[in-house]
């Protein structure tokens, strides 16, 4: 039996509005977006703790 992926219509999936989020730059090619009232240093530390082998220059 072949497994089929569920079909997502464009009306059910809604992308987040990036103008309402704050950009946190991790390195020259990585940017994450967090809530406006969230702490950017805590978000950066949390992201880097998930990827311990990532080198930051």
DSSP file (Angstrom, degrees, kcal/mol; ACC not computed):
  #  RESIDUE AA STRUCTURE BP1 BP2  ACC     N-H-->O    O-->H-N    N-H-->O    O-->H-N    TCO  KAPPA ALPHA  PHI   PSI    X-CA   Y-CA   Z-CA
    1    1 A X              0   0    0      0, 0.0     2,-0.5     0, 0.0     0, 0.0   0.000 360.0 360.0 360.0 134.6    0.0    0.0    0.0
    2    2 A X        -     0   0    0      1,-0.0     2,-0.4     2,-0.0     0, 0.0  -0.760 360.0-135.0 -94.6 129.0    1.4    3.4   -1.0
    3    3 A X        -     0   0    0     -2,-0.5     2,-0.4     1,-0.0    -1,-0.0  -0.687  19.2-157.5 -82.7 131.0    1.3    6.2    1.6
    4    4 A X        -     0   0    0     -2,-0.4     2,-0.1     3,-0.0     3,-0.1  -0.903  17.4-120.0-110.5 139.1    0.1    9.5    0.2
    5    5 A X        -     0   0    0     -2,-0.4     2,-0.1     1,-0.1     0, 0.0  -0.443  38.6-101.2 -69.4 146.1    0.9   12.8    1.8
    6    6 A X        -     0   0    0     -2,-0.1     2,-0.5     1,-0.1    -1,-0.1  -0.422  35.4-119.4 -68.1 146.5   -2.1   14.8    2.9
    7    7 A X        -     0   0    0     -2,-0.1     2,-0.6    -3,-0.1    -1,-0.1  -0.767  23.3-157.7 -90.8 124.5   -3.1   17.6    0.6
    8    8 A X        -     0   0    0     -2,-0.5     2,-0.1     2,-0.0    -2,-0.0  -0.897   8.7-147.1-103.0 120.0   -3.0   21.1    2.1
    9    9 A X    >>  -     0   0    0     -2,-0.6     4,-1.1     1,-0.1     3,-1.0  -0.476  24.6-113.9 -80.5 159.9   -5.1   23.6    0.4
   10   10 A X  T 34 S+     0   0    0      1,-0.3    -1,-0.1     2,-0.2    -2,-0.0   0.692 112.9  60.7 -68.2 -17.9   -4.0   27.2    0.4
   11   11 A X  T 34 S+     0   0    0      1,-0.2    -1,-0.3     3,-0.1    -3,-0.0   0.747 102.7  49.4 -82.3 -22.7   -6.9   28.3    2.5
   12   12 A X  T <4 S+     0   0    0     -3,-1.0     2,-0.5     1,-0.1    -2,-0.2   0.771 101.8  66.5 -88.7 -25.5   -5.9   26.1    5.5
   13   13 A X     <  -     0   0    0     -4,-1.1     2,-0.5     2,-0.0    -1,-0.1  -0.844  62.9-174.6-100.9 128.6   -2.3   27.1    5.7
   14   14 A X        -     0   0    0     -2,-0.5     2,-0.1     3,-0.0     3,-0.1  -0.978  17.8-137.9-124.9 122.1   -1.5   30.6    6.7
   15   15 A X        -     0   0    0     -2,-0.5     2,-0.1     1,-0.1    -2,-0.0  -0.446  31.6-102.7 -72.9 147.2    2.1   31.9    6.7
   16   16 A X        -     0   0    0     -2,-0.1     2,-0.9     1,-0.1    -1,-0.1  -0.422  33.4-112.2 -69.4 148.1    3.1   34.1    9.7
   17   17 A X    >   -     0   0    0      1,-0.2     3,-1.5    -2,-0.1     4,-0.2  -0.722  25.7-162.7 -82.4 108.5    3.3   37.9    9.0
   18   18 A X  G >  S+     0   0    0     -2,-0.9     3,-0.9     1,-0.3    -1,-0.2   0.679  84.1  68.3 -69.9 -17.2    7.0   38.7    9.2
   19   19 A X  G 3  S+     0   0    0      1,-0.2    -1,-0.3     3,-0.1    -2,-0.0   0.730  99.8  50.6 -72.7 -19.5    6.3   42.4    9.6
   20   20 A X  G <  S+     0   0    0     -3,-1.5    16,-0.5     2,-0.1     2,-0.3   0.398 103.8  74.6 -95.6   2.1    4.8   41.6   13.0
   21   21 A X  E <  S-A   35   0A   0     -3,-0.9     2,-0.5    -4,-0.2    14,-0.2  -0.775  79.3-121.4-113.6 158.9    7.9   39.6   14.1
   22   22 A X  E     -A   34   0A   0     12,-3.1    12,-2.7    -2,-0.3     2,-0.4  -0.860  24.5-132.5-101.3 131.3   11.4   40.7   15.2
   23   23 A X  E     -A   33   0A   0     -2,-0.5     2,-0.5    10,-0.2    10,-0.2  -0.669  16.7-165.6 -84.4 133.5   14.4   39.3   13.2
   24   24 A X  E     -A   32   0A   0      8,-3.3     8,-2.6    -2,-0.4     2,-0.6  -0.982  13.4-144.2-118.9 118.1   17.3   37.9   15.2
   25   25 A X  E     +A   31   0A   0     -2,-0.5     6,-0.2     6,-0.2     3,-0.1  -0.735  20.8 176.6 -87.4 120.9   20.4   37.4   13.1
   26   26 A X  E     -     0   0A   0      4,-2.4     2,-0.2    -2,-0.6    -1,-0.2   0.913  67.3 -28.2 -87.5 -53.2   22.4   34.3   14.1
   27   27 A X  E >  S-A   30   0A   0      3,-1.2     3,-0.8    29,-0.1    -1,-0.3  -0.802  86.2 -66.6-147.4-168.4   25.1   34.5   11.5
   28   28 A X  T 3  S+     0   0    0      1,-0.2     3,-0.1    -2,-0.2    -3,-0.0   0.653 132.9  26.4 -65.9 -14.5   25.6   35.8    8.0
   29   29 A X  T 3  S+     0   0    0      1,-0.1     2,-0.5     0, 0.0    -1,-0.2   0.349 108.5  77.2-127.3   5.6   23.2   33.3    6.5
   30   30 A X  E <   +A   27   0A   0     -3,-0.8    -4,-2.4     2,-0.0    -3,-1.2  -0.974  46.5 167.2-124.7 123.8   20.8   32.4    9.4
   31   31 A X  E     -A   25   0A   0     -2,-0.5     2,-0.3    -6,-0.2    -6,-0.2  -1.000  11.6-167.4-132.9 131.6   18.0   34.7   10.6
   32   32 A X  E     -A   24   0A   0     -8,-2.6    -8,-3.3    -2,-0.4     2,-0.4  -0.840  13.9-137.1-114.7 157.6   15.2   33.6   13.0
   33   33 A X  E     +A   23   0A   0     -2,-0.3     2,-0.2   -10,-0.2   -10,-0.2  -0.954  25.2 172.7-119.2 132.2   12.0   35.5   13.7
   34   34 A X  E     -A   22   0A   0    -12,-2.7   -12,-3.1    -2,-0.4     6,-0.1  -0.769  41.3 -73.8-128.8 172.4   10.5   35.8   17.2
   35   35 A X  E >   -A   21   0A   0     -2,-0.2     3,-1.2   -14,-0.2   -14,-0.1  -0.290  45.4-113.8 -65.4 154.8    7.7   37.7   18.8
   36   36 A X  T 3  S+     0   0    0    -16,-0.5    -1,-0.1     1,-0.3   -15,-0.1   0.845 115.4  44.8 -60.7 -35.4    8.2   41.5   19.3
   37   37 A X  T 3  S+     0   0    0      2,-0.1    -1,-0.3   -15,-0.0     2,-0.1   0.419  91.9 106.3 -92.5   2.6    8.2   41.3   23.1
   38   38 A X  S <  S-     0   0    0     -3,-1.2     2,-0.5     1,-0.1    -4,-0.1  -0.436  79.5-103.0 -81.9 156.9   10.6   38.2   23.3
   39   39 A X     >  -     0   0    0      1,-0.2     4,-1.8    -2,-0.1     5,-0.1  -0.684  23.6-157.1 -82.6 122.9   14.2   38.5   24.3
   40   40 A X  H  > S+     0   0    0     -2,-0.5     4,-2.2     2,-0.2     5,-0.2   0.860  91.3  52.3 -71.9 -35.3   16.6   38.3   21.3
   41   41 A X  H  > S+     0   0    0      2,-0.2     4,-2.4     1,-0.2    -1,-0.2   0.901 110.2  48.7 -67.1 -39.6   19.6   37.1   23.3
   42   42 A X  H  > S+     0   0    0      2,-0.2     4,-2.3     1,-0.2    -2,-0.2   0.890 111.6  49.9 -66.6 -38.5   17.6   34.2   24.9
   43   43 A X  H  X S+     0   0    0     -4,-1.8     4,-2.3     2,-0.2    -2,-0.2   0.899 111.0  49.2 -66.1 -40.3   16.3   33.2   21.5
   44   44 A X  H  X S+     0   0    0     -4,-2.2     4,-2.4     2,-0.2    -2,-0.2   0.919 112.5  47.3 -64.5 -44.0   19.8   33.2   20.0
   45   45 A X  H  X S+     0   0    0     -4,-2.4     4,-1.8     2,-0.2    -2,-0.2   0.890 112.0  50.4 -64.8 -39.4   21.1   31.1   22.9
   46   46 A X  H  X S+     0   0    0     -4,-2.3     4,-1.0     2,-0.2    -2,-0.2   0.906 111.5  48.3 -65.1 -41.8   18.2   28.7   22.6
   47   47 A X  H >X S+     0   0    0     -4,-2.3     4,-0.8     1,-0.2     3,-0.6   0.928 112.8  47.4 -63.7 -45.5   18.8   28.3   18.9
   48   48 A X  H 3< S+     0   0    0     -4,-2.4     3,-0.2     1,-0.2     6,-0.2   0.792 105.2  59.7 -69.4 -27.4   22.5   27.7   19.3
   49   49 A X  H 3< S+     0   0    0     -4,-1.8     3,-0.4     1,-0.2    -1,-0.2   0.778 101.9  54.8 -71.1 -24.4   21.9   25.2   22.1
   50   50 A X  H << S+     0   0    0     -4,-1.0     2,-0.4    -3,-0.6    -1,-0.2   0.765 115.2  39.0 -76.3 -25.5   19.9   23.1   19.6
   51   51 A X    ><  +     0   0    0     -4,-0.8     3,-1.4    -3,-0.2    -1,-0.3  -0.692  67.9 167.5-124.7  77.0   22.9   23.0   17.2
   52   52 A X  T 3  S+     0   0    0     -3,-0.4    -1,-0.1    -2,-0.4    -2,-0.1   0.726  74.3  57.2 -68.7 -21.2   26.0   22.6   19.3
   53   53 A X  T 3  S+     0   0    0      2,-0.1     2,-0.3     0, 0.0    -1,-0.3   0.496  79.0 114.9 -87.2  -1.8   28.3   21.8   16.4
   54   54 A X    <   -     0   0    0     -3,-1.4     2,-0.5    -6,-0.2    -3,-0.1  -0.514  60.7-141.4 -71.9 129.7   27.5   25.0   14.6
   55   55 A X        -     0   0    0     -2,-0.3     2,-0.5     2,-0.0    -2,-0.1  -0.800   9.9-157.3 -94.7 130.4   30.4   27.4   14.3
   56   56 A X              0   0    0     -2,-0.5   -29,-0.1     1,-0.1    -2,-0.0  -0.934 360.0 360.0-109.0 123.8   29.9   31.1   14.7
   57   57 A X              0   0    0     -2,-0.5    -1,-0.1     0, 0.0   -30,-0.1   0.387 360.0 360.0-110.0 360.0   32.4   33.4   13.1
